[in-house]
């Protein structure tokens, strides 16, 4: 087993990101603004944070202690421009292998395990010696096979010398081949035309943007997308069901939280003792923070809702 380095940690983290980046809870990190990164980091400040994760947050945001309240205050004081290293890493402009604080923050944001690097270094993740050489050898073999196939293809397409008696059947076969190719070409052009028409018909109002307590439909054109610049709510693909039915709601002691034993309300934590509530899971994540929505539980009701009822 080879000694695991910070580069191994970086590579393993990148592989993890590639696997999970399209999950609903992480899509906000695909191309986040500094404000979205700040909100996302605040959302990470949960009561069940491990001591290691609290240290990661404290170190990156230059906090005074690992108390959650102090960490949240540090995040709110943090200059938005200081999120650029994280943006660069997520945008694959740099691997930031020398910036441990950024690396640990990204690992925390994507819930990568084992983290931090010290734990990864002691883990049983094995780095096979000679893997780089093996990969290079594999690439050479693949390249040689590709070249052999190309040479074989050239040889197969070299027209043989034919006698005059054989030339007539070959000419007939060529004519059939041309006719078939013409038919296929016409069909493809027709399909492309239908696809273009369908695309133009669907181009209007094929995006949604969060406004207030619900999604509203917007045109996906460049002007609309530009209008979202600097706003925490990014456009998402149009979904008629979500547009019509998904809403943020207010809850109280009289709200019906369950029907036939199944939850009717979903929530996400937004701060210490604070939550946003929704009438269904929608896209599966909070429209602004991108945090995963969770179905309501009796424990949550007893602690945060019914405890306030008279």
N, C-alpha and C positions, 0 to 999 in steps of 0.2 A: 504494500500500500504506500503510495507516494505521499509526500508532505503536501498538504493542501495550502495553496497560496491565496492571496487576495484576488488574483486573476481568475483562479478556479471559482472563487465565491462569486465574482462578477459574471462569469460565463454561466454558472448554474442558475443565478438569479435571472439572467436574460432568457434562458430556456424556459424557466417557470413563467415568466411574463408572457412569452409567446404562446404558451399553452392556455393561459387564463384570461388574456387581455380582452377577449370578446364576451366574457361573462358580464351580465347586467351590472354587477356591483363595481366593475372596473372600467366600463366604457367611458366614464367621465375622464379617465386618465389617458385616453388615446391622444387627445390634443387639448390639454387643459390650459386655461388662463391662470395667471397668478392668483386671482381671487378664488377661482375654483379649487386650486391647490390648498389655499389657506382654509377654506371651508371644509375641504375633505380632511385635512389634518385635525381640525377641531372635532370633526365627527369621529376621529379615532380615539378621542379621549374618553374612554369608557371605564366604568368602575372595575371591570375585570381585566384591565391591562396588567401584563406581567411586569415585574420589576425591571427586567431588561428593556422592555418597550418604553417604560417611563424614562429610563436613562437615555434611550435613543432620542426621544422627543425633547428632553431637557437639554441635551448636548446640542442638537441641531438648532433649537430656537433660543439657546443661550439663557435658559431659565435659571431661577435661583434655587429651585428644589424640584423633587419629583412628585410633589403634591399636584393633583389634577387641576385644582383651581389656579395654581401658579403657572402650570404649563399652558392652560388656556389663555391666561393673561399674556404670557410670553408670545404665543402665536398671534394674538391680536395686535401686539406691539411690533411684530416682525414686519420689516419693509417688504412690500410686494416684489420689489426688484431682486430681493435675495432668494426668491424661488427659482431664479434663472438656471442654476445648476441642475435642479430637478427637472425643469423643462427640457434642458439640453439632453439629459440622460434619457428621458422618456421619448424625446424626438430623435434619439439615436445619433445625435450630433457629437456625442462624446461618450466614452465608457466610464468616465469619472472613477477609474479604479484607484486613483490616488486620494480621492476625497471620501474618506471612510464615513463621515457624517451623512453625506448625501446618499451613499450606497445603503447605509442602514435605514435611512428614511424610506427609500424606495422599497426595500425589503419589507418594511413594516406596512407600507401602503398596499402592497400586493400580498400581504400575509404569507410571505415566503418563509419556509422552514427548511433547515434549522437556521435561525438567526439569534443573535448577531454573529459577526465573523468569528469571534472566539469560540462560540458553540459549534459553528460549521467546521472550524479547523480541527475540533476534537471528534467530529462525527465520523460515521463509518462510510461516508461517501468515498468511493474508490476511484482514483484516477489511474487508468491503466498506462503503464510506461510504454513508450513507443507508439502511442495512438496517433501522434502527428505523422510519423513515418508511415504507419499503416494507411492513413487517409490519403497521403500523397501517392502511395503505391496503388491504392484503389482508383484514384483519379487517373493515373497513367494507364491502368488497365482499361478503364471505361473509355478513355480517349482513343486507345488503340483499337478497341472494338468498334467504336463509332467510325473511325477512318476505314476499317476493313469493310464495314457495311456500305459506306459510301463508294468504295472502290468496286465492290461487288455489284452495286446498283448501276454504276457506270458501265461495267462489263455487260450486264444483262440487257442494257438499253442500246448496245452497239449493234446496228442492223447487220445481219448476216448476209453473205453474198448468195444471191438466189439465182436459179436458172429461170429462163423465160417461162417455163411451164409452171413454176411455183409462184410467179409474180401475180397472177390474176387472183387467186384465193386470198393472198396477203392484202392486195388492194381492197378487196371486198371487206375483209376484216377491219381494215383501217377506216373505211367509210362507216361501218357500223359503230366503231369506237367514237368517231367524230360526232355521229348523230346522237349517241348516248350522252356524250359530254355536253352537247348543245342543250339537250333536254334537262340535264342536271343543272346547268348554268341558269336556264330560264326559271327553274323551280327555286333555286337559291335567291335569284333576284326578286322573285315574287314574295318569298318569305321575308327578305330584308325590307321590302316595301311595306308589308303588313306590320312588321316590327316597328318600323319608323313611325307609321301612322298611330300604332298603339302607344308608342312612347310620347308622341306629341299630344295625344288625347289625355295621357295620364300626368303630364308635366305640371298641370295647374293644381295648387293646393295639396301637394304631395309631401308637405312637411308640417310639423306641428311645433309650437313654441309654448312654453308654460307662462301663463299670465294670471296672476292673482291666485285663484284656487282651482284652475283647470287648464287643460291644453286648448289652444285655438289653432285653426288651420291657417297655413301661410303658403304662399308660392315659394317653390324651392329656388327661384332665380337668384342671380348674383346680388341683386339689389337687396333682396330680403335677407340673405345670409350676411351681407355687410351690415345690415341694421342691427344684427345681434352682437356686433363687435363690442367687447367690453362689458357685455351683459352676461350674468352667470347662467342664464337659461339658454342652452344651445338648441338649435333645431334638431328634431329627430324625425325618422320616417313616419309618414302618415298612417294612422291606424283608426279606422272608423269607430270601432268598439271602444277604444281607449278615449278617443275624442268625445264620444257621447256619454260614457258612463263613469270615467275616472275623475274623482274630485277630492280635494282636501276638505275635511269636515271638522267641525267643532264637536266635542263630546262632553257629556256631563253624566250625572248619576242616573238620568232617565234614558240614556241612549241604549238601544238594543244592540248589544255587542255580539250575541250569538243567535243563531237560528238552527234549530234541530242539531245542536251540538257543534255546529261549524261556525268559525269566526266570520263576522260581517265587517270588521274593522281591522285595518293594518296600520302600523305605526313605525316611526323611526325616532331615535333620540337625537335631539338638536342641541342639548346643553345639559347642565346639571339639573336634573328633575324636570326637564322640559322635553316635550315630544310633539311631533306633527302626526296627525291622524288622517287616514284616507279610507274611502268607502270600498275599495277593492285593491288588489295588488298591482293593477295597472301594468307598467313595464317591469315591475319587480324592484325598482329603485326609486329613491327620492328624486323628484324632477330637478332639484337644484344641486343638492350635495352629491347625488349619485350613490348614497348609502342604501344598502338593501332594506326593503320593507319587510317587517315581521308581522305575522298574524297575532292578534291580541290574545293575551293569556289571562287566566284568572289571577295569577300572581301579580301581573302588571296592574290589573284593575284594583286589586286590594291595596297595592302600595301607592299608586299615583292618582286613582280616580275616587274610589269609594272612601278613602281615608279623609277626603275633603267634604264628604256629604254630611249633612246635619241629620 
